[in-house]
Structures are given as structure tokens and as C-alpha cells.
Amino acid sequence: MTDRAGLRAFCDVPLRLHPSDRYVPLADSVIAGWHRSGAAELFLARDASGAATGRTILHRSAKFDAKLGRRHQLFGLTEFRDDETAAALFGLVADRGRDTGALFGPVGLLPNQTGGVITSGFDERGFIDSAWNPAHYPAAYERHGFTRRFEADTWLCPQFDADADALFPFDDTRLGAEGLVLRHGSRRHFKAQLPILREMLNASFAQLGYYTEIDADELAAQTDGLAYLLDESLLLWLEKNGRPVAFVVTVPDVSEFFMRVRGRLSVRNQLRLLLTRRRYRRDAVLIIKGTVPGEQGRGYLTLLSRELHRNLRAGGYRTLRSTYVERSNTASAAQYRRMGGRPLHGYTFYERGVA
């Protein structure tokens, strides 16, 4: 795919294949940016009539290869109408990946950015920073030799009626004794706060098998425009004697807006979102949370979870969704269970060796 018409056709594929009330499109500006910068190659599959039946992107990452210890052909934004299309797309990925050790995806551009396949919960709508696909996708991957990696779940917490102190008990006398200070996000100073979040993010997730260190430019691109939508009470971090040690990043869920505009973030639609952002204060999405090594196990995320629960309730939010949590991360899942939460979507990435 090389021209503007092809780019539009590429962005439109999932809009034609998937229900508009469940699939949340990635912003077309993000896809266009990857194409323009050369970060990924975009491919369309077409049938004999010329109609687009699927799509994928192909890319490489030296950081991801170093993390997992072998070369990978990465692919992502992979959609297909039927098994014939899936076979053609997977064949393309395999052909391009002949000089690597494995095919891995779907990721765009990396697992800590966006990607994945849901393996259950198909009747539940997707949400920003998470995947949605029809029920036939997992079987298609596995029929073509892919195996699951980093299995996980997204989560849904449907209410905030319970007492936050009872759910997340924390002795407040520790605040002074341990030099703890709670900080909040700021729309005005968000750009200056990004390096603080990046430092904690990279330290907290370095031990995860899929995570590659995010640099300043990548984080800036991922959070572009977030400051305008930020609910400052939902972005929290904890300092200990002046050093950031734990964080939770939660944002208003604007998925319904993305569905309505079909992922087309024109200047006009960006302005509409900015002017109507208060409409999207019913649901929230927890994007990421963590504690830096050496401070884990001290209950600092319990404190942040308490404050988040209080602020969600005070803000009138009715649900909290969470992006995927690996099933091996029982501590993180336990916090959602405390809130009456349940797994929403089964989630996985896929890998296939290169013969």
C-alpha cells in the first residue's frame, strides 16, 4: 500500500468487517504516521473483484529482538474476512520473515504499545488501547501454526459503591513516617510530567517478557493529545522522599467517540472531542500501573488504588476497564477482584517459528 487511496482502504478494512458497536478503531492519524515515517509497511489483501478482504503491517524491532534473544518478523493491525485471506497474509509474513527466528504479532508497533488478539468475551465491546476481534480469529491463528504467548485478560470493574478504605486498607501514619507524597496529573504541566512517568514505567516493567524500554519520543507519540482529555484526578503517582516509586495512569474512556467517527481524527473531529470531552466521564480505562523494583510489596499500589477508587466515585464514573494483565500477574488481578471486577476479554499474542 503506497498511495492515499490505499491508506484509506487500509483503515476501512476493519470498519467493514467488524460490528461498529464493538470494534474500536485505531486513529487513522496514527496509522498514517507509521506509514509516512517508514516505521511499518502496510499491506492489503484483495479478492478477485478487487475488494479489500484483509490487511496487515510488517516491521522489525532490534529492541524486541534483544529482549527475547532472537530475531523476529513482527506484524500487526492484522484483519481478515476468511481463512483464505488469513492464509495469504500469514504467508506474506512468513515470506518476509525467512531470515528471522520467529514471527510474532499482532503488534503495532510493540506489545507495550498496541496489539493482541482476544480469545473470549467477543460479545463485549472493545475499548481504547485494547483489541477486539471476532471469535474465528484465534482458531485461524492456531490452524496456521501459531501458538499463544503472554496470555492475559482485560478486566471490567462495574461499580464504585464499596468503601475505598475497606477495599484498600492503608495505614496513613505511614505517609509521614516513610516520606510519602501523593501527586496528581496536570493538563498544564503534562509534558513536564512525562519523564517522571517514563522512568517509573521502564523500571517497573523491565522484568516482563514482552516489554521493551520506551524512549521519550515513543512516549510522546503514544500520549499525543492526552493532556486535553486528562482527568487530573485519575493520573496518580507516589513519591518517597522525593523519588517517584509507584504510579497508575487512568483516562476517561473515549471509545464511543472513536467508534462514532470511525477512527477518523481530522482536525474537526479532534475539536469536537475536545469540546464534548465531559460527556466521556462515565467510563474510565486503566492504561497501566506499576511499582519500581526495590519498592514492590510495600502496599504502595494499594494506596494508589484506594485514591483512584475514591476519585472514580467522586467523579461519577460507573465502570473501570483495564488493559490486559498477564495471568501470571496475580497481584494486579487481585486488585480488580477486590473492586468486584471480572475478566472481560481473554487476550494473547501469537508466535510461530520459522522453518
Backbone hydrogen bonds in HBPLUS format (Angstrom, degrees):
<---DONOR---> <-ACCEPTOR-->    atom                        ^
c    i                          cat <-CA-CA->   ^        H-A-AA   ^      H-
h    n   atom  resd res      DA  || num        DHA   H-A  angle D-A-AA Bond
n    s   type  num  typ     dist DA aas  dist angle  dist       angle   num
A0007-LEU N   A0003-ASP O   3.01 MM   4  6.33 150.2  2.10 146.7 155.6     1
A0008-ARG N   A0004-ARG O   2.99 MM   4  6.29 157.9  2.04 151.4 156.3     2
A0009-ALA N   A0005-ALA O   2.97 MM   4  6.23 159.5  2.01 146.3 152.2     3
A0010-PHE N   A0006-GLY O   2.81 MM   4  6.01 152.9  1.89 147.0 154.9     4
A0011-CYS N   A0007-LEU O   3.00 MM   4  6.28 160.7  2.04 150.3 154.2     5
A0012-ASP N   A0008-ARG O   2.98 MM   4  6.13 141.3  2.14 143.3 154.3     6
A0015-LEU N   A0012-ASP O   3.02 MM   3  5.15 122.2  2.36 102.8 118.7     7
A0016-ARG N   A0012-ASP O   3.15 MM   4  6.45 138.5  2.34 156.6 167.6     8
A0016-ARG N   A0013-VAL O   3.14 MM   3  5.50 138.9  2.32 107.1 117.4     9
A0017-LEU N   A0013-VAL O   3.13 MM   4  6.36 145.1  2.25 145.9 156.5    10
A0018-HIS N   A0014-PRO O   2.93 MM   4  5.63 156.1  1.99 146.0 148.8    11
A0022-ARG N   A0019-PRO O   3.20 MM   3  5.58 166.7  2.22 115.0 116.6    12
A0023-TYR N   A0019-PRO O   3.11 MM   4  6.12 173.7  2.12 168.3 169.2    13
A0126-GLY N   A0022-ARG O   2.72 MM 104  5.50 167.2  1.73 143.6 147.2    14
A0030-VAL N   A0027-ALA O   3.02 MM   3  5.46 135.5  2.23 108.6 119.6    15
A0031-ILE N   A0027-ALA O   3.41 MM   4  6.89 159.0  2.46 150.8 155.2    16
A0028-ASP N   A0263-GLY O   2.82 MM 235  5.75 166.1  1.84 156.9 155.2    17
A0032-ALA N   A0028-ASP O   2.89 MM   4  6.06 163.1  1.92 149.6 154.8    18
A0033-GLY N   A0029-SER O   2.94 MM   4  6.01 145.8  2.06 134.2 143.3    19
A0034-TRP N   A0030-VAL O   3.03 MM   4  6.40 153.4  2.11 150.3 156.5    20
A0035-HIS N   A0031-ILE O   3.02 MM   4  6.31 160.4  2.06 151.5 157.0    21
A0036-ARG N   A0032-ALA O   2.81 MM   4  5.95 164.0  1.84 151.1 156.0    22
A0037-SER N   A0033-GLY O   2.97 MM   4  5.99 157.8  2.02 145.8 151.3    23
A0038-GLY N   A0034-TRP O   3.13 MM   4  6.02 124.6  2.45 135.6 147.5    24
A0039-ALA N   A0034-TRP O   3.05 MM   5  5.01 128.8  2.32 145.7 152.1    25
A0038-GLY N   A0035-HIS O   3.30 MM   3  5.28 143.2  2.45  96.3 106.5    26
A0041-GLU N   A0058-LEU O   2.98 MM  17  5.25 163.9  2.00 151.2 154.5    27
A0058-LEU N   A0041-GLU O   2.97 MM  17  5.25 147.6  2.07 140.1 150.3    28
A0043-PHE N   A0056-THR O   2.89 MM  13  5.42 158.1  1.94 174.4 174.3    29
A0056-THR N   A0043-PHE O   3.06 MM  13  5.42 147.2  2.17 144.7 147.6    30
A0045-ALA N   A0054-GLY O   2.92 MM   9  4.89 166.7  1.94 127.3 126.2    31
A0053-THR N   A0045-ALA O   2.73 MM   8  5.52 160.0  1.76 140.0 147.2    32
A0047-ASP N   A0051-ALA O   2.94 MM   4  5.60 151.9  2.02 149.7 155.6    33
A0050-GLY N   A0047-ASP O   2.92 MM   3  5.32 158.9  1.96 114.4 121.5    34
A0081-ARG N   A0053-THR O   2.89 MM  28  5.38 137.5  2.07 162.6 174.1    35
A0055-ARG N   A0079-GLU O   2.95 MM  24  5.40 148.8  2.05 143.6 147.1    36
A0079-GLU N   A0055-ARG O   3.11 MM  24  5.40 152.3  2.19 136.3 143.9    37
A0057-ILE N   A0076-GLY O   2.85 MM  19  5.19 137.8  2.03 142.9 150.2    38
A0076-GLY N   A0057-ILE O   3.09 MM  19  5.19 142.9  2.24 130.0 136.1    39
A0059-HIS N   A0074-LEU O   3.10 MM  15  5.29 160.0  2.14 137.9 138.5    40
A0074-LEU N   A0059-HIS O   3.05 MM  15  5.29 143.5  2.18 168.4 171.4    41
A0065-ASP N   A0061-SER O   3.04 MM   4  6.29 161.1  2.07 149.4 154.8    42
A0066-ALA N   A0062-ALA O   2.95 MM   4  6.13 158.2  2.00 146.6 152.2    43
A0067-LYS N   A0063-LYS O   3.02 MM   4  6.22 149.5  2.12 142.3 150.7    44
A0068-LEU N   A0064-PHE O   3.06 MM   4  6.34 159.1  2.11 154.0 157.6    45
A0069-GLY N   A0065-ASP O   2.74 MM   4  5.67 123.9  2.05 143.8 158.1    46
A0101-GLY N   A0071-ARG O   2.90 MM  30  5.32 153.7  1.97 125.5 133.7    47
A0073-GLN N   A0102-ALA O   2.88 MM  29  6.35 155.2  1.94 153.3 161.7    48
A0104-PHE N   A0073-GLN O   2.99 MM  31  6.22 159.4  2.04 150.4 151.1    49
A0075-PHE N   A0104-PHE O   3.15 MM  29  6.51 141.9  2.30 151.9 156.4    50
A0107-VAL N   A0075-PHE O   2.73 MM  32  5.98 157.7  1.78 137.6 142.1    51
A0086-ALA N   A0082-ASP O   3.00 MM   4  6.33 161.7  2.04 149.7 155.5    52
A0087-ALA N   A0083-ASP O   2.84 MM   4  5.97 162.3  1.87 149.9 153.7    53
A0088-ALA N   A0084-GLU O   3.15 MM   4  6.40 153.5  2.23 141.4 148.0    54
A0089-LEU N   A0085-THR O   2.95 MM   4  6.24 164.1  1.98 158.5 162.3    55
A0090-PHE N   A0086-ALA O   2.86 MM   4  6.03 171.1  1.87 159.5 162.1    56
A0091-GLY N   A0087-ALA O   2.89 MM   4  5.91 144.5  2.02 137.8 148.0    57
A0092-LEU N   A0088-ALA O   3.03 MM   4  6.31 148.7  2.13 142.6 150.2    58
A0093-VAL N   A0089-LEU O   3.01 MM   4  6.37 160.6  2.05 151.5 156.3    59
A0094-ALA N   A0090-PHE O   2.93 MM   4  6.11 162.9  1.96 147.0 151.6    60
A0095-ASP N   A0091-GLY O   2.91 MM   4  6.07 156.0  1.97 145.7 152.4    61
A0096-ARG N   A0092-LEU O   2.97 MM   4  6.21 164.6  1.99 155.0 158.4    62
A0097-GLY N   A0093-VAL O   2.93 MM   4  6.05 134.2  2.15 140.7 154.0    63
A0100-THR N   A0097-GLY O   2.96 MM   3  5.31 159.8  2.00 122.9 123.4    64
A0354-VAL N   A0101-GLY O   3.36 MM 253  5.56 149.0  2.47 124.9 120.7    65
A0103-LEU N   A0352-ARG O   2.75 MM 249  5.12 162.6  1.78 152.4 158.2    66
A0352-ARG N   A0103-LEU O   2.94 MM 249  5.12 150.0  2.04 141.1 146.7    67
A0105-GLY N   A0350-TYR O   2.95 MM 245  5.43 156.7  2.01 154.3 159.7    68
A0350-TYR N   A0105-GLY O   2.68 MM 245  5.43 166.3  1.70 170.8 175.8    69
A0116-GLY N   A0106-PRO O   2.75 MM  10  5.38 154.3  1.81 150.4 158.3    70
A0108-GLY N   A0114-THR O   2.82 MM   6  5.25 162.1  1.85 147.3 143.6    71
A0113-GLN N   A0110-LEU O   2.87 MM   3  5.25 157.8  1.92 119.2 122.4    72
A0114-THR N   A0110-LEU O   3.25 MM   4  6.48 138.2  2.44 167.8 178.1    73
A0117-VAL N   A0348-THR O   2.85 MM 231  5.43 152.6  1.93 157.7 166.7    74
A0348-THR N   A0117-VAL O   2.93 MM 231  5.43 142.4  2.07 147.5 159.4    75
A0119-THR N   A0346-GLY O   2.86 MM 227  4.77 150.3  1.95 105.0 114.8    76
A0124-GLU N   A0121-GLY O   3.01 MM   3  5.48 160.7  2.05 115.9 122.2    77
A0130-SER N   A0127-PHE O   3.11 MM   3  5.66 124.4  2.43 146.9 145.0    78
A0137-TYR N   A0134-PRO O   3.29 MM   3  6.08 170.9  2.30 122.8 125.5    79
A0140-ALA N   A0136-HIS O   3.21 MM   4  6.34 149.9  2.30 144.6 153.1    80
A0140-ALA N   A0137-TYR O   3.00 MM   3  5.10 117.7  2.40 100.6 116.7    81
A0141-TYR N   A0137-TYR O   3.05 MM   4  6.38 162.7  2.08 165.2 168.7    82
A0142-GLU N   A0138-PRO O   3.02 MM   4  6.28 168.9  2.03 155.8 158.7    83
A0143-ARG N   A0139-ALA O   2.79 MM   4  5.85 146.2  1.90 144.8 154.2    84
A0144-HIS N   A0140-ALA O   3.19 MM   4  6.36 136.9  2.39 140.6 150.4    85
A0144-HIS N   A0141-TYR O   3.12 MM   3  5.32 134.1  2.34  98.3 110.7    86
A0146-PHE N   A0141-TYR O   3.09 MM   5  5.40 161.1  2.13 145.6 140.7    87
A0145-GLY N   A0142-GLU O   3.23 MM   3  5.17 152.9  2.31 107.7 105.8    88
A0147-THR N   A0351-GLU O   2.88 MM 204  5.43 164.8  1.90 152.4 155.1    89
A0351-GLU N   A0147-THR O   2.93 MM 204  5.43 153.9  2.00 149.2 157.8    90
A0149-ARG N   A0349-PHE O   2.80 MM 200  5.15 153.7  1.87 140.9 141.0    91
A0349-PHE N   A0149-ARG O   3.06 MM 200  5.15 163.1  2.09 157.6 159.9    92
A0327-ARG N   A0151-GLU O   3.14 MM 176  6.31 164.9  2.16 138.5 139.1    93
A0152-ALA N   A0347-TYR O   2.81 MM 195  4.87 158.1  1.86 145.6 145.7    94
A0347-TYR N   A0152-ALA O   2.89 MM 195  4.87 144.0  2.03 141.8 133.5    95
A0153-ASP N   A0325-VAL O   3.05 MM 172  5.43 147.6  2.15 131.0 138.3    96
A0325-VAL N   A0153-ASP O   2.75 MM 172  5.43 152.6  1.83 143.9 149.1    97
A0154-THR N   A0345-HIS O   2.89 MM 191  5.18 154.4  1.96 145.3 153.9    98
A0344-LEU N   A0154-THR O   2.72 MM 190  5.27 171.0  1.72 131.3 133.8    99
A0155-TRP N   A0322-SER O   3.29 MM 167  5.00 156.8  2.35 126.2 132.6   100
A0322-SER N   A0155-TRP O   2.89 MM 167  5.00 150.1  1.98 138.6 141.1   101
A0156-LEU N   A0342-ARG O   2.96 MM 186  5.57 158.0  2.00 158.8 165.7   102
A0342-ARG N   A0156-LEU O   2.99 MM 186  5.57 148.8  2.09 141.7 149.3   103
A0157-CYS N   A0320-LEU O   2.73 MM 163  5.02 164.8  1.75 156.4 161.5   104
A0320-LEU N   A0157-CYS O   2.84 MM 163  5.02 150.8  1.93 145.0 154.0   105
A0166-ALA N   A0163-ASP O   3.17 MM   3  5.39 124.8  2.49 100.1 113.4   106
A0167-LEU N   A0163-ASP O   3.07 MM   4  6.37 154.5  2.14 151.0 158.5   107
A0168-PHE N   A0164-ALA O   2.87 MM   4  5.90 165.1  1.89 154.0 158.0   108
A0174-ARG N   A0171-ASP O   2.97 MM   3  5.85 163.7  2.00 123.3 128.5   109
A0175-LEU N   A0172-ASP O   3.11 MM   3  5.48 151.2  2.19 107.5 115.0   110
A0177-ALA N   A0173-THR O   3.37 MM   4  6.50 167.2  2.39 145.3 148.5   111
A0178-GLU N   A0174-ARG O   2.79 MM   4  5.58 155.4  1.85 149.4 152.1   112
A0180-LEU N   A0175-LEU O   2.73 MM   5  4.62 156.4  1.78 146.9 150.3   113
A0179-GLY N   A0176-GLY O   3.36 MM   3  5.09 156.9  2.42  95.8 102.5   114
A0241-ASN N   A0179-GLY O   2.73 MM  62  4.80 169.6  1.74 137.7 139.1   115
A0181-VAL N   A0239-GLU O   2.88 MM  58  5.13 151.0  1.97 142.6 149.4   116
A0239-GLU N   A0181-VAL O   2.88 MM  58  5.13 170.0  1.89 152.8 156.3   117
A0183-ARG N   A0237-TRP O   2.80 MM  54  5.26 169.3  1.81 170.9 169.5   118
A0237-TRP N   A0183-ARG O   3.11 MM  54  5.26 156.5  2.16 133.8 136.4   119
A0185-GLY N   A0235-LEU O   2.80 MM  50  4.96 131.1  2.04 145.8 147.1   120
A0192-ALA N   A0189-HIS O   3.08 MM   3  5.40 120.2  2.45 104.7 119.0   121
A0193-GLN N   A0189-HIS O   3.09 MM   4  6.37 132.4  2.32 144.6 158.5   122
A0193-GLN N   A0190-PHE O   2.97 MM   3  4.99 131.9  2.21  97.0 111.0   123
A0194-LEU N   A0190-PHE O   3.14 MM   4  6.38 127.3  2.43 148.2 161.0   124
A0196-ILE N   A0193-GLN O   3.10 MM   3  5.42 125.3  2.42 106.7 120.2   125
A0197-LEU N   A0193-GLN O   3.20 MM   4  6.58 160.5  2.24 155.5 160.7   126
A0198-ARG N   A0194-LEU O   2.83 MM   4  6.03 161.3  1.86 159.7 165.7   127
A0199-GLU N   A0195-PRO O   3.07 MM   4  6.14 158.9  2.11 142.6 147.0   128
A0200-MET N   A0196-ILE O   3.30 MM   4  6.58 163.7  2.32 148.1 151.6   129
A0201-LEU N   A0197-LEU O   2.82 MM   4  5.92 161.3  1.85 153.5 159.8   130
A0202-ASN N   A0198-ARG O   2.96 MM   4  6.06 176.5  1.96 155.4 155.7   131
A0203-ALA N   A0199-GLU O   3.18 MM   4  6.25 159.7  2.22 141.6 147.7   132
A0204-SER N   A0200-MET O   2.83 MM   4  5.86 162.6  1.86 152.4 157.5   133
A0205-PHE N   A0201-LEU O   3.15 MM   4  6.18 153.3  2.23 151.6 156.8   134
A0208-LEU N   A0205-PHE O   3.04 MM   3  5.51 158.3  2.09 116.2 122.8   135
A0219-LEU N   A0215-ASP O   3.03 MM   4  6.31 163.3  2.06 159.3 163.9   136
A0220-ALA N   A0216-ALA O   2.96 MM   4  6.11 157.0  2.02 146.4 153.3   137
A0221-ALA N   A0217-ASP O   2.98 MM   4  6.18 153.7  2.05 145.0 151.7   138
A0222-GLN N   A0218-GLU O   2.95 MM   4  6.20 157.9  2.00 148.6 154.6   139
A0223-THR N   A0219-LEU O   3.00 MM   4  6.11 143.5  2.14 146.2 154.9   140
A0224-ASP N   A0221-ALA O   3.38 MM   3  5.16 166.6  2.40 100.1 103.2   141
A0226-LEU N   A0223-THR O   2.93 MM   3  5.25 164.1  1.96 130.2 133.8   142
A0229-LEU N   A0226-LEU O   2.92 MM   3  5.30 137.8  2.11 110.1 122.2   143
A0230-LEU N   A0226-LEU O   2.98 MM   4  5.95 122.5  2.32 151.8 168.2   144
A0234-LEU N   A0231-ASP O   2.90 MM   3  5.70 169.6  1.91 131.0 134.6   145
A0236-LEU N   A0248-VAL O   3.03 MM  12  5.41 163.0  2.06 161.9 164.0   146
A0248-VAL N   A0236-LEU O   2.89 MM  12  5.41 152.3  1.97 159.0 157.2   147
A0238-LEU N   A0246-ALA O   2.83 MM   8  5.23 157.6  1.88 146.6 150.1   148
A0245-VAL N   A0238-LEU O   2.81 MM   7  5.82 169.2  1.82 170.8 169.7   149
A0240-LYS N   A0243-ARG O   2.76 MM   3  5.11 163.3  1.79 139.2 141.3   150
A0243-ARG N   A0240-LYS O   3.06 MM   3  5.11 165.3  2.08 107.5 112.1   151
A0292-VAL N   A0245-VAL O   2.92 MM  47  5.40 163.2  1.95 148.9 153.6   152
A0247-PHE N   A0290-GLY O   2.98 MM  43  5.66 153.9  2.05 159.9 165.7   153
A0290-GLY N   A0247-PHE O   3.08 MM  43  5.66 155.4  2.14 149.4 150.9   154
A0249-VAL N   A0288-ILE O   2.83 MM  39  5.43 170.7  1.84 173.4 175.2   155
A0287-ILE N   A0249-VAL O   2.78 MM  38  5.62 143.5  1.91 153.1 165.2   156
A0251-VAL N   A0285-VAL O   2.91 MM  34  5.42 159.0  1.96 146.7 149.9   157
A0285-VAL N   A0251-VAL O   2.81 MM  34  5.42 161.9  1.84 161.8 168.1   158
A0253-ASP N   A0283-ASP O   2.89 MM  30  5.34 174.0  1.89 131.8 130.2   159
A0257-PHE N   A0254-VAL O   3.07 MM   3  5.42 127.0  2.36 105.2 118.5   160
A0258-PHE N   A0254-VAL O   3.19 MM   4  6.60 159.7  2.24 153.5 158.9   161
A0259-MET N   A0255-SER O   2.89 MM   4  6.20 153.7  1.96 153.5 161.5   162
A0260-ARG N   A0256-GLU O   2.97 MM   4  6.11 156.3  2.03 140.3 146.7   163
A0261-VAL N   A0257-PHE O   2.96 MM   4  6.26 159.3  2.00 158.2 162.4   164
A0262-ARG N   A0258-PHE O   2.93 MM   4  5.73 105.9  2.49 131.5 147.3   165
A0263-GLY N   A0258-PHE O   2.97 MM   5  5.03 145.1  2.10 143.4 149.6   166
A0262-ARG N   A0259-MET O   3.19 MM   3  4.95 152.6  2.27  95.9 103.9   167
A0264-ARG N   A0261-VAL O   3.09 MM   3  5.62 163.8  2.12 115.3 120.4   168
A0270-GLN N   A0266-SER O   2.84 MM   4  6.10 156.5  1.90 156.5 163.5   169
A0271-LEU N   A0267-VAL O   2.99 MM   4  6.22 153.6  2.07 145.9 152.6   170
A0272-ARG N   A0268-ARG O   2.95 MM   4  6.28 152.4  2.02 144.5 152.7   171
A0273-LEU N   A0269-ASN O   2.92 MM   4  6.15 156.8  1.98 147.5 153.0   172
A0274-LEU N   A0270-GLN O   2.98 MM   4  6.22 157.7  2.03 145.3 151.5   173
A0275-LEU N   A0271-LEU O   2.92 MM   4  6.13 160.3  1.96 152.3 157.1   174
A0276-THR N   A0272-ARG O   2.99 MM   4  6.08 136.5  2.18 141.9 153.1   175
A0279-ARG N   A0276-THR O   2.91 MM   3  5.74 162.4  1.94 127.1 132.8   176
A0280-TYR N   A0277-ARG O   3.02 MM   3  5.54 155.8  2.08 113.0 120.2   177
A0318-ARG N   A0282-ARG O   2.53 MM  36  5.44 169.9  1.54 159.5 158.9   178
A0284-ALA N   A0319-THR O   3.07 MM  35  6.30 145.6  2.19 136.3 146.8   179
A0321-ARG N   A0284-ALA O   2.89 MM  37  6.26 164.5  1.91 151.4 155.2   180
A0286-LEU N   A0321-ARG O   2.68 MM  35  6.10 163.9  1.70 164.9 168.0   181
A0323-THR N   A0286-LEU O   3.20 MM  37  6.49 162.4  2.23 168.7 165.3   182
A0295-GLU N   A0292-VAL O   3.15 MM   3  5.85 157.8  2.20 139.3 143.2   183
A0302-THR N   A0299-GLY O   3.16 MM   3  5.00 124.1  2.49  90.1 104.8   184
A0303-LEU N   A0299-GLY O   3.15 MM   4  6.53 150.9  2.24 146.4 152.7   185
A0304-LEU N   A0300-TYR O   3.11 MM   4  6.46 160.6  2.15 144.5 149.2   186
A0305-SER N   A0301-LEU O   2.78 MM   4  5.88 153.1  1.85 142.9 150.7   187
A0306-ARG N   A0302-THR O   2.96 MM   4  6.18 150.4  2.05 145.0 152.5   188
A0307-GLU N   A0303-LEU O   3.10 MM   4  6.44 161.0  2.14 150.5 154.7   189
A0308-LEU N   A0304-LEU O   2.84 MM   4  6.04 157.4  1.89 149.6 156.6   190
A0309-HIS N   A0305-SER O   2.88 MM   4  6.00 163.2  1.91 147.3 151.9   191
A0310-ARG N   A0306-ARG O   3.01 MM   4  6.26 162.2  2.04 149.7 154.3   192
A0311-ASN N   A0307-GLU O   2.96 MM   4  6.14 158.7  2.00 146.9 152.8   193
A0312-LEU N   A0308-LEU O   2.82 MM   4  6.04 156.3  1.88 156.8 163.0   194
A0313-ARG N   A0309-HIS O   3.10 MM   4  6.26 163.9  2.13 149.0 153.1   195
A0314-ALA N   A0310-ARG O   2.88 MM   4  6.11 162.9  1.91 149.4 154.8   196
A0315-GLY N   A0311-ASN O   2.86 MM   4  5.87 144.6  1.99 139.3 148.7   197
A0317-TYR N   A0312-LEU O   3.04 MM   5  5.33 153.5  2.11 162.4 158.9   198
A0316-GLY N   A0313-ARG O   3.14 MM   3  5.30 161.4  2.17 106.0 111.7   199
A0329-ASN N   A0326-GLU O   2.91 MM   3  5.39 158.1  1.96 114.6 121.9   200
A0333-ALA N   A0329-ASN O   3.31 MM   4  6.62 165.2  2.34 150.8 154.9   201
A0334-ALA N   A0330-THR O   2.89 MM   4  5.99 147.1  2.00 143.8 152.7   202
A0335-GLN N   A0332-SER O   3.26 MM   3  5.55 134.9  2.48 102.2 112.6   203
A0336-TYR N   A0333-ALA O   3.09 MM   3  5.35 124.9  2.40 102.7 116.1   204
A0337-ARG N   A0333-ALA O   3.06 MM   4  6.41 155.6  2.12 150.9 158.4   205
A0338-ARG N   A0334-ALA O   2.98 MM   4  6.21 151.8  2.06 145.9 152.6   206
A0339-MET N   A0336-TYR O   3.04 MM   3  5.16 127.7  2.32  97.8 111.4   207
A0341-GLY N   A0336-TYR O   2.80 MM   5  4.97 149.7  1.89 149.5 144.0   208
A0340-GLY N   A0337-ARG O   2.92 MM   3  5.06 159.3  1.96 114.5 116.6   209
